[in-house]
Amino acid sequence: MLVGEQPGDVEDRQGRPFVGPAGTLLRELLGEAGIPADGVYVTSAVKHFKWRPSGKRRIHDKPNASEIRACGHWLELEAVAPELVVCLGATAAQALFGRTARVGALRGRPHVISQGRGSPRS
């Protein structure tokens, strides 16, 4: 299971995760790694596209802690029952391990996601 941060503009408009440029790159990289894209469940930690206008473009804005927490029940961990969860960024890590989670501190070793989530256990 891959957990991204939030939908991008394309994902927001189509209502599906990883269908924009980042999704194209992700599928390409999965292919290079020999991982079939249809064997990986992909989702976003935050289900809405938080943005600010910049001319005609919609620019990403980082979700705050309450927005991350509000979307937590949609992560579907129990339903998907993944063997492995990969957090693709700080927002995803905070959704799984709490607002104090830092990617640099978590990087490079596996962690157990507790039932009620919260602090990571190495």
Secondary structure, DSSP 8 states (H G I E B T S, - for coil): -EEESS--HHHHHHTSTT-SHHHHHHHHHHHHTT--GGGS-EEESS-S--EEEETTEEEE----HHHHHHTGGGS-HHHH--S--EE-SHHHHHHHH-TT--HHHHTTS--B--TT--S-B-
